Amino acid sequence: MESAWDEFDQRGARIICIAAQKIHGAGGAKRFVEKHNYKFPILFDETRETAKAYGVYHRIGLDAYRIAHPGVFLLNDVQTIQWIAVSPNQTEFPTHAQILEAIAAAGKY
């Protein structure tokens, strides 16, 4: 998302990242976020409540344990979901072009 920030910003789209992990966990999430200084906010879903509410919680599998499948949710200005892309594993994501197409199709934000 960082590499396409300017394109998203020009279209009026705002990015919020929600990480289904502990902020002070063994993975060093807080240090990672501080080191990279992202342009968008990163929230931590430590209890996995948000991941469960959006249907991306991944309890157990070959590639993950108690995290979330990567997902992109495009919401309009009244918080209605306009587009969803949920990855089947931790390595597949929608392309920036696909997200930009969804933004264009959804209209004004």
Buried (B, 14 or more C-beta within 10 A) or exposed (E): BEEBBEBBEEBEBEBEEBBBBBBEEEEEBBEEBEEEEBEEEBEBBBEBEBBBEBEBBBEEEEEBEEBBBBBBBBBEEEEEEBBBBBBEEBEEBBEBEEBBEBBEEBEEE
